[in-house]
Amino acid sequence: MHMSDALISPSVAAVAGVVAVSLIAVAIQNCTAKASTLNPARREYLFPLMGVLGAFIFAAQMINFTIPGTGSSGHIVGGILLAAILGPWPAFLTLSSVLIIQALIFADGGILALGCNIINMAAMSCLVAYPIFFRTLVCPNASAARISAASIIASVIALMLGAAALSAETALSGVAALPMRQFLVYMVVIHLVIGFGEGIATAAVLAIVRHYRPDILFENNLGTTRPTVARRTARVISLFAIAALIIGASFSWVASSKPDGLEWSIEKVADNTTLANPDTHYHRIAAQMQEQTALMPDYDTSLAGILGSGAIILGVFVIAYIFRYQPRR
């Protein structure tokens, strides 16, 4: 669902960028406030866990799975999973970091469209679908079946909201010659199916974490009274980091080569999976900037997954250093 600059006008990009930056600023404030409420053992591991989970989601997003009978493929967004473990605002900040690195280093999503992508994927999943649907459905000590159902419902709604938002942004921009009603229908339908797959994956990961290491869950509705054990928590963080590196290194062997949901929807209404960027001054600047920053465009080697995962871990650790907890007076 990574939106390209070919779909967006500079004015819509500017508005979305302001909204995205504002949300990121709120997320940073919320994360520091959240850290101040945690006991020292849990506080120590919040930002490292954000880093390795961001790397894990980055690697998982590289694995496109085939949607049977459609000719399309999809990948997880990861917002519901992140929010269920970290809470909505830390999850939003983590997923936004992933999207920024994807756009700058891997040219996955446009520079102008970055604000839209943060809204469509990070905000819609972490700040809308998670608190409204997942939290509402999952009460303290909820059963595994209830958590699984909530994971699927919230994931489906998150992706459908993101697909609808992307379609609306494209329509408001008016730079892509697409029949918008048909485009909206294709986008929502295919992402409903992709969301179901993401929901199953989310439920599976949460079931494993909740069974074996519930003390790393920072959300109260999935939490536990078991105290955090520093050595064990560090081990879990290491396992997530290793999993991210393994997934990132192996993506080229297991990922589907079929067009993703957005490309498939464009192909259905325009007979082409890609569109040319409008010839505007801002689009040219954005394209030139991305050419300079994109060291590994389109994840052209397995090394991209390893380096990308490492970059995200490093990036969140830098955030942790800058905004680390300071005692309130």
C-alpha positions in Angstrom: 0.0 0.0 0.0 3.0 2.3 -0.3 1.7 5.3 -2.3 4.0 6.6 -5.0 4.4 10.3 -6.0 2.6 9.6 -9.2 -0.8 9.6 -7.3 -0.4 12.8 -5.3 -0.4 16.5 -5.9 2.0 18.9 -4.1 -0.9 20.5 -2.2 -2.3 17.3 -0.8 1.2 16.1 0.0 1.8 19.3 2.0 -1.3 18.9 4.0 -0.6 15.2 4.7 3.0 16.1 5.6 1.9 18.6 8.2 -0.5 16.1 9.7 2.1 13.4 9.8 4.8 15.5 11.4 2.3 16.7 14.0 1.3 13.2 14.8 5.0 12.2 15.1 5.6 15.1 17.5 2.7 14.0 19.7 4.0 10.4 19.5 7.4 11.4 20.8 5.9 13.3 23.7 3.6 10.4 24.5 6.5 7.9 24.4 8.6 9.9 26.9 5.5 10.3 29.1 4.8 6.6 28.9 8.3 5.8 29.8 8.1 7.9 32.9 5.2 5.9 34.2 7.0 2.5 33.9 9.0 0.8 36.6 12.8 1.0 35.9 13.0 -2.6 34.6 10.3 -2.1 32.0 11.4 1.4 31.1 14.9 0.2 30.2 13.5 -2.1 27.5 10.7 0.0 25.9 12.8 1.7 23.3 15.0 -1.3 22.5 11.8 -3.4 22.0 10.5 -0.6 19.7 13.7 -0.9 17.7 13.7 -4.7 17.2 10.0 -4.8 16.6 10.3 -2.1 13.9 13.1 -4.2 12.3 10.9 -7.3 12.5 7.9 -5.4 10.8 10.3 -4.0 8.2 11.5 -7.5 7.3 8.0 -8.9 7.4 6.7 -6.2 5.0 9.3 -7.4 2.4 7.5 -10.8 2.2 4.6 -10.5 -0.2 2.2 -13.4 0.0 0.1 -14.4 -3.0 -3.7 -13.8 -2.9 -5.2 -16.9 -4.5 -7.4 -16.4 -7.5 -6.7 -12.7 -7.9 -3.2 -12.4 -9.5 -2.3 -10.1 -6.6 -0.1 -10.3 -3.6 0.0 -8.5 -0.3 2.2 -7.8 2.8 1.4 -7.1 6.4 1.4 -3.5 7.6 2.1 -4.5 11.2 0.3 -1.7 13.0 -2.1 -3.8 15.0 0.7 -6.1 16.2 2.9 -3.3 17.2 0.1 -1.5 19.1 -1.0 -4.6 20.9 2.6 -5.1 22.2 3.8 -1.5 22.7 0.7 0.6 22.9 -0.7 2.9 20.1 1.6 5.9 20.2 4.9 3.9 20.5 3.6 1.7 17.8 2.8 4.7 15.6 6.3 6.1 16.1 7.9 2.8 15.3 5.9 2.2 12.1 6.5 5.8 11.0 10.2 5.2 11.4 9.9 2.1 9.2 8.1 4.0 6.5 10.6 6.9 6.5 13.5 4.5 6.1 11.7 2.6 3.3 11.1 5.8 1.4 14.5 7.3 1.8 16.8 4.3 1.5 14.7 1.8 -0.5 12.5 4.1 -2.6 9.5 2.2 -1.4 6.8 4.9 -1.4 7.3 8.4 -2.7 9.0 11.3 -0.9 6.0 13.6 -1.6 3.6 10.8 -0.6 5.5 10.0 2.7 3.0 11.9 4.8 0.1 10.1 3.2 1.8 6.7 3.7 2.3 7.5 7.4 -1.4 8.5 7.7 -2.7 5.5 5.7 -0.6 2.8 7.3 0.7 3.9 10.7 -2.1 6.3 11.8 -5.1 4.2 10.5 -3.8 1.0 12.1 -2.2 2.2 15.4 -4.3 5.3 16.2 -7.7 4.4 14.7 -8.4 0.7 14.2 -6.4 -0.5 17.2 -8.0 1.8 19.9 -11.5 1.7 18.4 -11.8 -2.0 17.5 -9.0 -4.1 19.0 -9.1 -2.5 22.5 -12.9 -2.5 22.5 -13.0 -6.2 21.7 -10.2 -7.3 24.0 -10.8 -7.0 27.7 -8.3 -7.9 30.5 -7.7 -11.7 30.7 -9.4 -12.1 27.3 -9.3 -15.6 25.8 -7.0 -16.6 23.0 -10.0 -16.9 20.7 -11.2 -13.4 21.5 -7.7 -11.9 20.9 -7.5 -13.8 17.6 -10.9 -12.5 16.5 -10.0 -8.9 17.5 -6.7 -9.2 15.6 -8.4 -10.2 12.4 -11.2 -7.6 12.7 -8.9 -4.8 13.5 -6.4 -5.7 10.8 -9.1 -5.9 8.2 -10.5 -2.6 9.2 -7.1 -0.9 9.4 -6.2 -1.9 5.8 -9.6 -1.0 4.5 -9.4 2.4 6.1 -5.9 2.9 4.7 -7.1 1.8 1.2 -10.0 4.2 1.4 -7.8 7.0 2.6 -5.3 6.4 -0.3 -8.1 6.5 -2.8 -9.5 9.7 -1.3 -6.0 11.3 -1.4 -5.6 10.3 -5.1 -9.0 11.7 -6.0 -8.3 15.0 -4.2 -5.0 15.3 -6.0 -6.4 14.8 -9.4 -3.1 14.1 -11.0 -3.7 10.4 -11.9 -6.2 9.6 -14.7 -7.9 6.8 -12.9 -11.7 6.1 -12.6 -11.9 6.8 -8.9 -15.0 4.8 -8.1 -13.6 1.6 -9.6 -10.2 2.3 -8.1 -11.8 2.6 -4.6 -13.7 -0.6 -5.0 -10.7 -2.6 -6.1 -8.5 -1.1 -3.4 -11.0 -1.8 -0.5 -11.8 -5.3 -1.7 -8.3 -6.5 -2.2 -7.1 -5.0 1.1 -10.0 -6.6 2.9 -8.5 -10.0 1.8 -4.9 -8.9 2.6 -6.1 -7.6 6.0 -7.6 -11.1 6.8 -4.1 -12.6 6.1 -2.5 -10.0 8.3 -5.0 -10.6 11.1 -4.1 -14.3 11.1 -0.4 -13.5 11.3 -1.0 -10.9 14.0 -3.1 -13.4 16.1 -0.4 -16.1 15.8 2.5 -13.8 16.9 0.4 -12.4 19.8 -0.6 -15.9 20.9 3.1 -16.9 21.1 4.2 -13.8 22.9 1.3 -13.9 25.3 2.0 -17.6 26.1 5.7 -17.5 26.5 6.7 -13.9 27.4 3.6 -11.9 28.5 5.8 -9.6 30.6 7.1 -7.8 27.4 3.5 -6.6 26.6 3.2 -2.9 27.4 -0.5 -2.8 26.8 -2.6 -3.3 30.0 -5.4 -5.2 28.3 -2.9 -7.9 27.3 -0.5 -7.6 30.2 0.4 -9.7 33.1 1.3 -9.4 36.7 4.5 -11.4 36.2 7.5 -9.1 36.9 9.9 -8.4 34.1 13.1 -10.3 34.3 15.8 -8.3 32.7 17.9 -11.2 31.3 14.9 -12.9 29.8 13.6 -9.6 28.2 17.0 -9.0 26.7 16.8 -12.5 25.3 13.4 -11.8 23.7 14.7 -8.6 22.1 17.6 -10.5 20.7 15.3 -13.2 19.3 13.2 -10.6 17.5 16.3 -9.0 16.1 17.6 -12.3 14.8 14.2 -13.1 13.3 14.2 -9.8 11.5 17.6 -10.4 10.1 16.7 -13.9 8.9 13.5 -12.8 7.3 15.2 -9.9 5.7 17.9 -12.1 4.3 15.5 -14.7 2.9 12.8 -12.5 1.4 14.0 -12.8 -2.3 13.5 -16.6 -2.1 10.0 -16.6 -0.6 8.3 -13.3 -1.6 5.6 -13.3 -4.3 6.5 -11.6 -7.6 2.9 -10.6 -8.3 1.8 -7.0 -8.0 0.7 -5.8 -4.6 -2.7 -4.6 -3.7 -2.2 -1.1 -4.9 -0.4 -2.1 -8.1 -3.1 -4.6 -8.8 -5.8 -2.0 -8.3 -4.1 0.4 -10.7 -3.6 -2.4 -13.3 -7.3 -3.2 -13.1 -8.4 0.3 -14.0 -5.5 1.5 -16.0 -4.0 -1.7 -17.6 -0.7 -0.8 -16.1 0.9 -1.4 -12.6 2.8 1.9 -12.6 2.0 5.5 -13.5 4.4 8.2 -14.5 5.1 11.1 -12.1 3.5 14.4 -13.0 5.9 16.9 -14.6 5.9 19.4 -11.8 8.7 21.2 -10.1 8.0 19.5 -6.7 7.8 16.1 -8.3 11.1 16.6 -10.0 12.8 17.7 -6.7 11.3 14.7 -4.9 12.5 12.3 -7.6 16.0 13.8 -7.5 16.1 13.6 -3.7 15.1 10.0 -3.7 17.7 9.1 -6.3 20.3 10.5 -4.0 19.1 8.8 -0.8 17.9 5.5 -2.2 21.0 3.3 -1.7 19.1 0.1 -2.5 16.0 0.9 -4.6 13.3 -1.8 -4.6 15.2 -4.0 -2.2 17.3 -5.3 -5.1 19.4 -7.7 -2.9 18.9 -9.8 0.2 21.5 -7.5 1.8 18.8 -4.8 1.7 16.7 -6.7 4.2 19.7 -7.1 6.6 20.8 -3.4 6.3 17.3 -2.1 6.5 16.6 -4.1 9.7 19.8 -2.8 11.2 19.1 0.8 10.2 15.7 0.7 11.9 17.1 -0.8 15.1 19.8 1.9 15.0 17.3 4.7 14.3 15.0 3.8 17.2 18.0 3.5 19.5 19.0 7.0 18.5 15.5 8.2 19.3 15.8 6.4 22.6 19.0 8.2 23.4 17.6 11.6 22.5 14.3 11.2 24.2 15.3 8.9 27.0 13.5 9.1 30.3 14.2 12.0 32.5 12.7 12.0 36.0 9.9 14.5 36.5 10.3 17.2 39.1 
